[in-house]
Amino acid sequence: MTTTKTYIKEWQQALQEEINHLKKFGGSRYSVSNGRLLSNDSSYRYYFDTTVALRLPVGSFIKLEWGTMKSSGKVLSSEGRGIILELEHNFGDLIPNANLLHDPWELLEQLIERLDEIKKSKQKRLRVKRLMNPSMDSKHPKEKIKSNVHELILRSKYNAATFVWGPPGTGKTYTLARTAANKYFKKNKVLILSHSNQAVDVLMSEMTAFIKRKKRFKEGDVLRYGGNIGETLSLHQEITTNQLIEKQDPLLAKDREKLVEERYHLKQDLANSFSKRDSDNLLELEAKFSRILEKIRKKEVQLVKDAFIVGTTLAKAASDSAVYEADYDIVILDEASMAYVPQAAFAASLGKRVIICGDFMQLPPIASSRNSLVSEWLKEDVFHKAGVVEGLNEGKLHPQLFLLKEQRRMHPDISAFTNRYIYQSLVEDHESVFKSRDSITALAPFKGKAVMLLDTSFTGMHCISDKTTNSRFNLWQLLLSFQVIHEANMDGATSIGYVTPYRAQANLMEMLLEEIYEKERSGIDIIAATVHRFQGSERDVMVFDTVDSAPQDRAGMLVTGKDSKRLMNVAITRTKGKFIQVSDRNFIERHIYKGRTLRQLVDHQVQNNQTVTMKEIGSWIRNQHPKLRWIHALKVEVIFRDLRSAKSSITICLPEGIKLSEEWNKLLTNRDKRIKLTVISDQKWGKCDVWMNESFPFPFMMLDDKVLWLGLPFEGVRAINPPYVAARISSSRVCEYLLKQI
């Protein structure tokens, strides 16, 4: 049997390998622009605009790349769409566009330090040993069990380590919240941890609501510590450090609020026009803000000491002595399948008892290095490494593994696939879901259908890779997915998720929603993201865009690799009542073999008549958005009328084998000569102002850099795919993005 000290040694080596990899190759890459030098006294401080809110932790180490120039640095401020960086090298007064690389490897260094402390403590080593070698003898009195909640209360009282397997919709949050509340009623000290702020918020909110209903809530006993508190806790602000400090020291809270507002306005001024005075004022404000934060920190430490229940993230717990130097009666680690094994061990070391809860059939932890120790300890979850999963293939549950087996989230037509193919029929539908989801299923598009595959087969070669990140995107499927979101929204869906395996596609959808859908989005919960962001959440309607299609010659590893089953499971099981998948069925059938989950899903949808093709697009589109119009591809007069209305520029892309008809040629030749014509083609077109000698896979037309036409009926297109429909999107940001790829 492996000793605890051996475990710790290997964990530290794995963490160090991951740190080395992140330092060498960087991690997440973001585009920043309009960088302006704020000061160059002892270091070089720059203010940048960002396309999306980055929310990078203050003090995080970063790298900046501008052409061949590179510099290390750190984050001084990151709020809204502006970020202040302190760089080691001077890049000049203005940086038009650059790439920002960030990965919080410093958090891993702090975890290594915590593991050193565990090595020195016999008590902490024993707690880790009980986690990694759970007893085969469960000591709780089984004859006394009355319910799932009662069973978990008993298990966590009598057993050192309890593993809770909570498949989607099986009441994991409900069960954990009531168990934590029960411990609180007995005056136990409880620490609630998870890898994400959202997961902590959800569990703390459910638990606080329950304690209030029992009329046993006392201010200060329950504390949500750290993080940007989201909307989930809007009804329970009194458990947040901000609210408690505001009550204890209103002047201090007011000073902070005033500085935040001043900083916001100054950043707006910097974004619009740059002045030396504004930059000096901003740096002075940052210094004042740091002094305020020091005072707030002292008050937060006392709040943590006084609370009976503390909820925070694993990263915060490992980096904040107020948390890790305390001792707890019980530690609850939620969403444990996404935590590194050494993180789970650190969590277990903090309490006399530990509850490890999650779903090892959902997403595993994420690490970048290919080192063997990293693969063993940072890319697999604690359920597998502690051995509690081993008997499942034989239909046996480990004595310390508690399965929640009735799902109450998904319409039965959705869960029919996951219950069978993911959970080996161990999970069943609660009777409530057979009718409770009908109101969502009845919504457009595809009224009355809980599951639908929107098949994009034979519609062109739209799937390409982003030049900066190499992540794939597919504009055709993006627009179809947007139309699905619009139809659902117009018919009354109150929460909609758009999920995709590829970050480039998720960013494109978020950008499109932001630019042309802000008005319709107001008051409606619409989120576009990669699969990882959705774990732990749920939506009435989910749109799953797999992106992959021609001209790619293989499916991406995200849907075919060893973790693809878990990724697919998360994508499907976020849904309550309507799951719409946008995929190229032909591509999937040709490039993914039958044993893979995505192929199984498509085959399941085909067998159950849950598919619709592009030929039928006119039958389900009911609400045309002003900025996205769909027309029959052969109704070229609409396209020509649009072309004639161009004011400044026309850009046309002509892939190999595609030609302009006589009518197209005539229109372009006779255009107003003030209108610049750009042709993107590997064959010279003599009547243009600019010829870009590029081989691009799909045809398009762009007008004035703000209107994009896809699905155009050029000569030769019909030989590749039938022109069922053309799409016109009015989006300057999509146009700009597409041109950057050429």
N, C-alpha and C positions, 0 to 999 in steps of 0.2 A: 504494500500500500504506500502511495506517495505521501511523504511527510508535508506538513504545512509549510515548513521552511523551504522545501524544494519547490512547492507551488509558487511561493512568493518570489523566489529567485527567478523562476521562469517568467512570471508575470512582469517583473521589473525589466527583464531582458526584452520581452515582447514590446512593452511600452517604449523602451528606449529605441528599439528598431523602428517603431512607428514614428517617433519623434524625429529620428535621423532622416527618414524618408520624407517627412513633411518639410523639414528644413531644406532639404536638397531640391525637391521637386515642386514645393508649394502645394496648395490644395485648391480650394474654391477660387474661381477666377471671375472677376467682375470688371465691367467696362466703366471707367470714370472719365469725365471730360471737363473742359474749361477750368483746368487747375491754375490757381493764382497764388503767387508767393506772398505769404503774410508777413514773415519775418525771416531774417538770416543772421541773427546775432550769434548764438551758440549752436543752433541747429536750424534746419530749414523746414519751416512750417507752411503747408499748402492747404488751400481750401478747394475741394472738387465738387462738381455736380455729379449726381448719380441718376441713372434711369429709374431705379426702384429704391425703396428704403432698405438700406443694408442692415442696420441695427447690429453692427459689430461691437463687441464689448470694448469699453474704454481701456486702454493699456495693451490691447492685443497687438501682437507682432505681425507685421505685414511685409510684403515685397511689392515694389512698384516697377513696372516695365514700360518704357517709352522708347519704341524702336529698339535700338541696340543698347540703350542705357538702362541700367538696373540699379535699384537702391533698396536697402532694408529700412525699416522704420516701424512706427507704432501708431495706433489710433488714439487721437486726443479727444475727438468728439464724433459721434455718429448718430444723427437724428434726422428724420425726414429724408429729403433727397439731397442732403449735403453731408460731407465728411471732411474733418480736419485731420491731416496726417503730419507727423513729424518724421522727416527723412534724414538719412545720413549724408546724402549728396545733394548738391544744388543742380536742379534741372533748368534753371533760368526763371524768368518772371512768369511765363505762360506755358502751360502744357495742354495743347488742344485735346488730345485723346490718349489715354493710357490704360493699361491693364493692372488691376489690383489683385494680388494673390493673398489669400488669408486661410489659415487653419489654426485653430486654438491649441497648438501643441503644448503651450505653457500649462494648460489644464492637465495634460498627461504627466508633466513633471511634478505637479502637486500630488497627483495620485501615487507616483513613485515614492514621494516623501511619506505619505500616509501608510504605505505598505512597509516602509522602514520602521514606523512606529508600531505596527502590528507585530513585526518580528521580535520587538523588544518586550512585548506584553504576553505573558502566558495565558491570561484570560482571553485576550483578543484572538490569539492563535487557536484556542480551543473552540471559540465561536466559528472561526473559519473552517476548522476541521469538521464540525457538525454540519456545516453547509455543504462542503465538498464530498462528504461521506455520510449522507443521511441514513439514519437508522432504518433497518428492515423491520423493526418492531414499533408499530404505532401504539402509543400509550393512552390515547384519549378513550373514554368510555363510550363505545359505539352504541350501546343500548339506550343512552340518554339523548341521542340526536333527534331534534325536532324539525330542523329546517337547514337549508344551506348555510344561513348566517350562524345558526347555533353550532353547526358542525365545525365551521372555521374558528369560532370562538373557543370551542373545546380543543380542537387540534392545536391551536396556537398557545393554549394554556399548558398542555401536557407534553408537547413535542418541541424540541429546540429549533428545528427548521421545518417549515410547512411550505410546500410548493402548490400553488393554485393554478390549474390550467383553465383559463377563461377564454374559450372561443368567442368570436364576435356575437354580441347581443345576448349573452348568457347571464347577464346580471353581475359582471365582475365588479363594476363601480359600486352598485347597490350593496353587494355583499361586503366588500372591503370597507365602505363608509360606515356601515352599521357595526362591523367588528371593531373598527377604530373608536367609534363612539362608545361602545360597550367598555373598552379598556379605559377610556377617559372617565366614564361614570364610576369606575373603580379606583380613580385617582392614579392610574398608571401614566408614566411618561411615554409618549408615542412620537416617533419620527416617521413621517411619510415622505418617501423619495420617489423620483422618476427621472428619466433622462431628459424629458421635455417640460417646459413651463406649462404647456397646455394640459398635459396629463395630470400634473400636480393641481392645477386650477380646478379641473373637473372633479377630482376626488375630494378636494377640500370643500368645494361648493356643495356637493351631495352630502357630505358628512355634517357640515355646519347647518344645513337646512334641517337635517334629521334631529340634531341636538336642540335646535330652536323649537321644533315641533314638540319635543319632549319637555320644553320649558326648563332646560337645564344649562342654557348657554350663559357664560359669564365672560364679559369682555376681558381680553388679555390672556385667557386660558388657551385659546386657539389662535395660532399665528401662521399666516402665509408669508414666508420670508424670502425676499429677493425676487428678481425677475421683473419684466414689464407685465403687470397684472392685466389680463385680458378681460373681455366682456363676460366670460364665464362667471367671474366673481363680482359682477356689477351689483348683485343683490346682497352681497356679504362684504362690503368694503371695510366693515369694522374689524375684520380679521387681518387686514393688511398692515404692514409697518407704516405706510404713508398715513393711513387714517388714524392709527393709534398715536403716532408722533404729532399729528395735527391737533389732536385733543390734548396731549400732554404739553406741547410747546407750540402754540399757534403762531407765535412771532417767527420762530425758526422755519416753520412750514411756509409762512407767507413770504419770507425772504427767498426761499428756494423757488417758489412759484413765480415771483417777480423776475428773478434772474433767468429762469427758463423762458419766460415770455420775451424778455429783452434780447436774449440770445437768438430766439426764433426770428424776430424782426430784423436783427442785424444780418442773419444768414440770408434772409429774403433780399435785403439790400445788396449783399455781396453777389447773389445770384443774378440780380438785374444789372448792377453796375458796380465796378470795383473802385474803391478809394482807400488810400493809405490810412486815413482816419478811421474808417470802418474796421479795417483789419486790426489796428491797434486796440480799438474798443473791444473787439471780439476776444482777443487774447487776454485783455484785462478781465473781461467777464468770466472767461474760463478759469482764471486764477481765483477769483472770488467764489466761483462755484465749487472749486476743490476744497476751499476752507469750510464752506457750508456742509459739504459731504462728510468732512471729518467729524463735525459736531453731531451730525445725524447718525454716523456709524456708532458712536458711543451709546446713544439711546437705543439703537437696534440690538446691540449686544445684550443689554439689560432685558429687553423684551423677549429675546430668545431664552434667557435664563429663567424668566418668570412663567413662560408658557408650559402647559401640559401637553399640547399637541403642536408640533412644528412641521410645516410642509415646505419643502424646497427641492431644488434639483440636485442630482448627484454631483454635478460640477461645483455647485455652490457649497455643498456639504464638504467636499474634499478640499476646498480652497479657503473655507471660513472657519477659523478656530472656535467661534461661538457655537458652531454646530458639532464639529468633530471632536472637540475636547469634552463634550457632555456625554453622559451615559443614559441609555433609555431602557425602559422595560420591554418595549417591543418596537421593532423597525419593520415598516411595510414598504417593500420595493415594488412599485407598479410598473407595467410595461417592461418587465425584466428581460424579455426576449431581445430587446434592442440595446441592452446594457452590456458592456464588456464584462467578462468573468471577474477580473480583478475589481471592477466597480461593485459588482454584487458582493464580493468577499469583503470589501471595505464597508459596505452597508451592513452586512451581517455582524461585523466586528463592533458596531456601535450599540448593539442591544443584547439583552439576555435571551430574547426570542426573536426570530425573524420570519416574516411571511414574504415569500418570493412569488409574485403573481404576474402572469403574462400568458402569451400564446406562442409556443414554439413552432406553430405552423404559420406564423406571420413573420415580418421582416427580422432578419438577424442583425447583429451589430455591424457597423460600417468601419472598415479600416483600409488603408491604401497600400501598405507595404506587402510584398509577396514573400517575406521571410516566413519560414516554417512555424516559428513560435507565434508570430502575429496571426497566421492562419488558424493555429490551434486555439489561441486564447482570446483573440480580439475579433474573430470573425464567426464565432459560434457562441450560442447562449449558454447560460448556467444550467438550464434544464438538461441539455445534452451532456455537458461536461461533468455534472454531478451524478449522472447515470439514471435519472428518474424517468427517462424516455425509453430505456432499453427494452422493456417488456411489451411495448405497444404492438409490435409486429405479431406477437402471439396473443394479443387481446388482453394482456394483463396490465393493471395499473400498479405502479410502485406504492408501497404502503404510505409514503409521505406525499403522494401526488393526489390532490383533490380536484376532480373534474366537475366543472359546472356544465351540465349537458342539455339544457333546454334553451334554444335560441328564441328570442322575442323581438328581434329587429326586422328581419327580412321577410318579404312576401315569399310564400312557399315556392313559387316558380323560380325565385332567385336562389334560395337556399337549397333547392333540389340538387344543384350542381355541387356546391361546396360540401353539403352534408355527406354526399356519396364519394366524391373524388378527393376531397381534402381531409375530411374527418372520419373516413372509414365507417360511416354510419353510426359512430359513437354519439353524435349530436343529433337531436331531434327538434322538430318545430313545436313550440308551445301552441296550444289551441287558439290563443288570442290573435296570432298573426294571420289566420285564415280569412278574417274579415276586416281587421283593423287597418290594413294597408290598401284596401280597395279604393279609397278616395284618392290616393296618390296614383295608383295604377290607371285610374279613369282619366288622368290628365293627358293632354297632348304633349309631344307627338305620340302616335301609335296608341290611341286611346284603348283602354282595356287590356293592354299588354304590359306585363311586368318586366319582361326581358325582350330585347330586340337587337339583332345584329344589323347595323347599317353597312351594307357590303359595297365597298368602293372598287371592286375588281374591274379591270379593263378601262380605267378612267384616266390613264396617263402616268407619266413617270415623275411624280411630284416629291418623292422622298429623297432629300439630300442632307449633307452634313454641314453644320455651322462651321464657318472658316476659322473662328476663334477658338471654340470649345470642342469641336468635332462631334458635338451632340446632334442627333438627327432631328429634322423638322419636316413637316409635310403641310404646305399651305392649303391644298385641296381639302384634306381631312380637318384642318383647322377651321375652315369656313363652314364645312358641314356640321362640325361640332358646335360652332357658334350658333348656327341656325337651330340646332336641337335645344340649346340652352334658351334661346329666345322664345321658341315655341312653348317650352315648359314654363318659363317665366310668365308669358302672356296668358297662360291657362291657369295660373294660380299657384304654381309650386313655390314654396316659401324658403326652401334651402336646396341649393344645387351645387354639386361638385363636378369639376372637370379634372380628370386624373389621367396622367400619361407617364410612361416609363422614362421619357426624355426631358431633361431640363430645358433645352432650347424650345421645345414645343410648348411646355408649360409657361415659360417666360413670354412667348409670343401671344398666347391666349390672354395672359394677364395684361399685357400691353394693349391688346385689342379691346378688351373689356374696359380698361382705363380710359382709352381714347374715345371710343364711340358708344360706350354703354353705361356711363356713369349715371345718367338720369334714370334709366330703367333699373339699374342695379340698386338704387337708393331704397333702403328698407328691406331689401332681399338679401339673403345670405348666399352669395355666390363666391366660390373659391376655386382658383385654378392652380394646380401644383403637381409636383411629381408624387409618386405613390408614397414615398417616405413621410411626407408631411401629413398625409391623411390617417396614418395609423392612430387609432384611439378616438377617431371622430366618426360621425354618421351624417348622412344627408338624405332628404326625401328622394331626390333624383341624382343619379350618378351617370356621367358621360365618361366612358373609358375609351381613349384614343390610343391605339397601338402604334400609329405613325408609320411603321415599316411597310414599304411597297417598292415597286420598281422606281428607279434603275438599280436599287441595291440588289446584290446577288446573294445575300444571306440575311437572315433575321438577326437582330441585335442580341447580345449576351443577356441583356436585361429580361428578355422573354424566353431565352433558351438555356441559360446557365443553371448552375446547381441551386441557386436561390430563386429561380423563376416561379416555382410553385408557390412560394411564400409571398412573392410580390403580387402574383395574380390573385391570391386569396385576399390580400388587403384591398386590392382594386375592386373586387366584387362585393366584399362583405361590408363596405361602408354604407350600402344602400338600404333604405327602408322599403320603398315601393316601386321604383322604376330604375332599371339598369339598361342603359343604351350603349352598345359597343360600336365604335366606328373603326372598321378594319377592312383590309384587303384580303378577302377570303381566299382568292386564288393564290396570292403570294404565300399566305400561311400554309395552305395545303401543299404547296410545292417546296417550301423551305423549312417546315417544322414537322418532325416525325410524330407519329400518333401517340407516343408515350408522354409527350410534353403537355403541360397543363393548358396552354393557350390553344393547342390543337384539339385537345379533348373538349375544351369549352366551345370552340367553333363547331365541332362535330355534334356536340350536344344541342346547340342552337339549331343546327340544320335538321336534326332528327325530330325536334319538337316544333318545327315550323315557326321559328323565331327569327326569321331573316327577311330583309327587304333590300332590293337592289337599286342601283341608280336609275334604272328605267322607271321606277315608281316614285321618283322624287316629287313629281307634281301632285301625287295623291296625298302626301302627308304635310307638305309645306302649306300653311294657312296664313301665317303672319310674316309678310316681307318687312324687314327692317329698312328704314330710309337709307342707311349706309351700306347695306348688303342686299343686292337685288339678284334674283335668279331668273334667267330667261331661257327659253328653248334655244339651243345652240345654233339652230339654222335661221333664227330670226335676226339676220345680220343687220337689218336696217337700224335696229336699236343701237347696235355697236357702232355703225357708221355715223349715226347722228351724234353719238358721244364723241367720236373721233373728230368730227367737224367742229365741235365746240372747244377743242383744245386751245389754250391761251398762249402757252410758252414752250411746251416741249411734248414730244411723242417718243416713247421708247418701245421698240418692238423686238421680241426675242424669237428667233427662227432656228429651232434645232435642226439637226441633219435630217434631210428627207422631206422637210416642210417648206412649201413655197407660197408666195402671195399670188392670189388670183388677179386677173386683169382689173377687176373692180377695186381691189385693195391697192394695186399699183397706181391706178389713176388717182385715187383719193390722196395718197401720200405724195405723189408727184405734184399735184395741183394745190397742195396746202399753202397757206400763207407763209412766205419765206422768212418771216420773223420767228416762226415756230421751229425750234431745233429738233431735227429727227436723228435719233440714235438707233442703230440696228445692231443687235447682238447675234452674231452668227459666225460659223466657221467658213462661210462662203461670202465673198465680197458682194455688197449691194451698192451699186454706183450712185444712187440718187439720195444718199443720206449725208448728213453733216458730220456725223461721227460713226465710224464702224469699229465695233469691238470684236476682235477676232477670238471669240470664245465658243467652246462647245458646251452648251447648257441643255439639260435634259427635257425641259418642258416649255411650250410656247406661252407667251403672255404679252399683253399690251399695257403700257403705263402712260397716263396722261397727266401732264403738269406735276409729276412726282407726287401725286396724291390720290389718283384713281387707278386701280389695278383690275384688269380683266383676265380671268382664267377660263380655260375650257373653250378657247376660240376655235371656230370652224375653218382653220386654214387648210389649203390644199395639202393632202398627205396625212392630215390628222386622222381622217376617217379610216385609213389603212391601219393605224395604230390602235385607235379606240373609237367607238361610236360617239358622236357628239350629242349626248342626251341633253346637256344643259351647260350654260355658261354662267359664270358668277362675276358680279361687279362689286368690288369692295372699295369704299371711299375711306382711305386711311393713309395719311402721310407717313406714319411710323412704320406700317407694314411695307410700304413702298421703299422707304429708306433702308429698312432691314434687308429687303430682297436685293437691292442694288449693291449692298456691301458684300453679298455672297458671290458677285460676278467679277 
